[in-house]
Amino acid sequence: MPKILIVGGGYAGFYTAWKLEKHLRRGEAEVVVVDPLPYMTYLPFLPEVASGNIEPRHAVVSLRRHLKRTRVINARVTNIDHANKTATISPEGGEDWQYDYDQIVVTAGSVSRTFPIAGIADNAIGLKSIEEAVAARDTLVRNFERAASLPVGSELRKRLLTVIVVGGGFAGIETLGELRSAANALLGQFPDISYDETQFHLIEAMGRIMPEVSLPTSEKVLKDLAQRGAHVHLDTQVADATDGVVKTNTGEEYPSGLIIWTAGVMANPKVVNGSDLPREQRGRITTQADLRVVDAEGNLVEGAWAAGDVAAVPDKTGGLPDGTCVPNAQHAVRQAKQLAKNMVAVIRGEDPVDYYHKNLGAVAGLGLYHGAFQSGKFALTGFFAWLAHRGYHGLAMPTWERKWRVIWGWVHNFFLGRDQVQISKVQEPRAFFEEYASRPKPKAD
Ligand SMILES: Cc1cc2nc3c(=O)[nH]c(=O)nc-3n(C[C@H](O)[C@H](O)[C@H](O)COP(=O)(O)OP(=O)(O)OC[C@H]3O[C@@H](n4cnc5c(N)ncnc54)[C@H](O)[C@@H]3O)c2cc1C
């Protein structure tokens, strides 16, 4: 039986395995997914997790529950020696071991792309994982609690009530809008904190936000955010963030208790650099349009496939300047579905089909009842765009079990309000027990 190794069980990896289960006959191939995480994360929901509109566990999909015929291994792949078709599996706290495969699918995604700006690595947090979204949610609430116990006008109180988001792409703008909306809801619980004390700033190096929507739509979003007290600084760069004080190249200075970095992604460098697979100048594994890996000369690398953010897949619609698909979920899911079909075709000696997907448009949730939607020339902002965002993503969430949890959670929140209790103490769960636990008396000499 051929052995198929999938590196990464995120969007592209999960869908590849899920569809392989559907297309492969019993006994036709063995499929293994390796991911350090036991779940696929629905990243478009992270801003809503950060704002308390979606419960964190509902925004992830358990691999073991939904991949019934796939072997799931929770570990990292730390090396791919494709010349010998073997990968190094590194389990947490255990010895590395080798897995020999016939076909490999690299779907290890991307990581936050940062620049060497002093203080960012030490004080900021990304928004690329469920853990980061939970931390952002807890920090916002905890900062309100701390600020409320400090005198009005004190430096620390101002800092705790200031949120900075860096990067005006979709993820950054959604995060800003969602957190602003979460803060408005929190103000109802903190009568001693005034609206004017809460500061929300987004720093964007370019002259516009959200390149996925038209300029007029992006300008409407800017206006909406400004009316809601969320300030976007265009043509501005972060120059320094030492000790959590964000300084911009325009001379502004914002001490902040929560700095979220969403200024771009790059292909997972550890997986790409730990492999002998060909890559392009931006560090992505190069594929041809049928998702099989090729080198710079266009020679096929037999038995290797890639999809999602880690791959440079040709965009056959010809819509983009660099000729490759942009890193987004729309592509990751559809590439994975095509990849699974193509893999089965190749195993059966049939011809694979090129990946072709025309952009469907974009929807963004910008906080409760605020959104943006663009499809071709048609654009919407406001309540109906927000409904479109919820409708699209509620249904796009994989598996009915997960869709149900998310949609039911929204219904709960409509009647009960979002749950804004923070449990940041979960980061040190043994502290309370340890404080009172009896210990053996030291032995007398
Ligand atoms: C906040 C946010 C909002 C977004 N909103 C949208 C949106 O509205 N619409 C849209 O189209 N796109 C959106 N995206 C982009 C979209 O989510 C990504 O393009 C998509 O997740 C890429 O899928 P992927 O499978 O390539 O990577 P991922 O889904 O990130 O999966 C990669 C997987 O690889 C695993 N992995 C990493 N290292 C290893 C290793 N060494 N060994 C094994 N496994 C490993 C990871 O644990 C992870 O599970 C958003 C992204 C973010 C961050």
The ligand as a Tripos MOL2 file, in Angstrom:
@<TRIPOS>MOLECULE
LIG
   53    58     1     0     0
SMALL
NO_CHARGES

@<TRIPOS>ATOM
      1 C1         -6.6000   36.2760   11.6550 C.3       1 LIG1
      2 C2         -6.7020   35.6590   10.2910 C.ar      1 LIG1
      3 C3         -7.8640   35.8260    9.5390 C.ar      1 LIG1
      4 C4         -7.9650   35.2520    8.2700 C.ar      1 LIG1
      5 N1         -9.1230   35.4460    7.5660 N.ar      1 LIG1
      6 C5         -9.2420   34.8870    6.3360 C.ar      1 LIG1
      7 C6        -10.4490   35.0420    5.5940 C.ar      1 LIG1
      8 O1        -11.4030   35.6860    6.0450 O.2       1 LIG1
      9 N2        -10.5190   34.4510    4.3610 N.ar      1 LIG1
     10 C7         -9.4880   33.7340    3.8280 C.ar      1 LIG1
     11 O2         -9.6080   33.2200    2.7060 O.2       1 LIG1
     12 N3         -8.3270   33.5680    4.5150 N.ar      1 LIG1
     13 C8         -8.1800   34.1140    5.7480 C.ar      1 LIG1
     14 N4         -7.0230   33.9360    6.4630 N.ar      1 LIG1
     15 C9         -5.9010   33.1760    5.8710 C.3       1 LIG1
     16 C10        -6.1040   31.6740    6.0070 C.3       1 LIG1
     17 O3         -6.5420   31.3160    7.2790 O.3       1 LIG1
     18 C11        -4.8190   30.9340    5.6520 C.3       1 LIG1
     19 O4         -4.4500   31.2960    4.3500 O.3       1 LIG1
     20 C12        -5.0010   29.4240    5.7450 C.3       1 LIG1
     21 O5         -5.1630   29.0410    7.0760 O.3       1 LIG1
     22 C13        -3.7920   28.6840    5.1460 C.3       1 LIG1
     23 O6         -3.9770   27.3150    5.3120 O.3       1 LIG1
     24 P1         -2.7130   26.3450    5.4660 P.3       1 LIG1
     25 O7         -3.2380   24.9590    5.5540 O.co2     1 LIG1
     26 O8         -1.7100   26.6520    4.4300 O.co2     1 LIG1
     27 O9         -2.0430   26.7620    6.8510 O.3       1 LIG1
     28 P2         -2.6200   26.5740    8.3240 P.3       1 LIG1
     29 O10        -4.0880   26.5370    8.3290 O.co2     1 LIG1
     30 O11        -1.9390   27.6160    9.1480 O.co2     1 LIG1
     31 O12        -2.0680   25.1300    8.7710 O.3       1 LIG1
     32 C14        -0.7220   24.8370    8.9170 C.3       1 LIG1
     33 C15        -0.5940   23.6610    9.8700 C.3       1 LIG1
     34 O13         0.7450   23.1910    9.8530 O.3       1 LIG1
     35 C16         1.1090   22.8020   11.1590 C.3       1 LIG1
     36 N5          2.5680   22.7870   11.2950 N.ar      1 LIG1
     37 C17         3.3960   23.8270   11.4650 C.ar      1 LIG1
     38 N6          4.6700   23.3980   11.5830 N.ar      1 LIG1
     39 C18         4.6420   22.0400   11.4690 C.ar      1 LIG1
     40 C19         5.6340   21.0340   11.5100 C.ar      1 LIG1
     41 N7          6.9290   21.3130   11.6900 N.pl3     1 LIG1
     42 N8          5.2410   19.7500   11.3830 N.ar      1 LIG1
     43 C20         3.9350   19.4330   11.2090 C.ar      1 LIG1
     44 N9          2.9450   20.3690   11.1620 N.ar      1 LIG1
     45 C21         3.3010   21.6590   11.2850 C.ar      1 LIG1
     46 C22         0.4360   23.8640   12.0230 C.3       1 LIG1
     47 O14         0.3100   23.4160   13.3690 O.3       1 LIG1
     48 C23        -0.9000   24.0150   11.3300 C.3       1 LIG1
     49 O15        -1.8690   23.1580   11.8580 O.3       1 LIG1
     50 C24        -6.8900   34.5030    7.7380 C.ar      1 LIG1
     51 C25        -5.7240   34.3330    8.4900 C.ar      1 LIG1
     52 C26        -5.6220   34.9000    9.7530 C.ar      1 LIG1
     53 C27        -4.3590   34.7100   10.5570 C.3       1 LIG1
@<TRIPOS>BOND
     1     1     2 1
     2     2     3 ar
     3     2    52 ar
     4     3     4 ar
     5     4     5 ar
     6     4    50 ar
     7     5     6 ar
     8     6     7 ar
     9     6    13 1
    10     7     8 2
    11     7     9 ar
    12     9    10 ar
    13    10    11 2
    14    10    12 ar
    15    12    13 ar
    16    13    14 ar
    17    14    15 1
    18    14    50 ar
    19    15    16 1
    20    16    17 1
    21    16    18 1
    22    18    19 1
    23    18    20 1
    24    20    21 1
    25    20    22 1
    26    22    23 1
    27    23    24 1
    28    24    25 2
    29    24    26 1
    30    24    27 1
    31    27    28 1
    32    28    29 2
    33    28    30 1
    34    28    31 1
    35    31    32 1
    36    32    33 1
    37    33    34 1
    38    33    48 1
    39    34    35 1
    40    35    36 1
    41    35    46 1
    42    36    37 ar
    43    36    45 ar
    44    37    38 ar
    45    38    39 ar
    46    39    40 ar
    47    39    45 ar
    48    40    41 1
    49    40    42 ar
    50    42    43 ar
    51    43    44 ar
    52    44    45 ar
    53    46    47 1
    54    46    48 1
    55    48    49 1
    56    50    51 ar
    57    51    52 ar
    58    52    53 1
@<TRIPOS>SUBSTRUCTURE
     1 LIG1         1 GROUP 0 **** ****
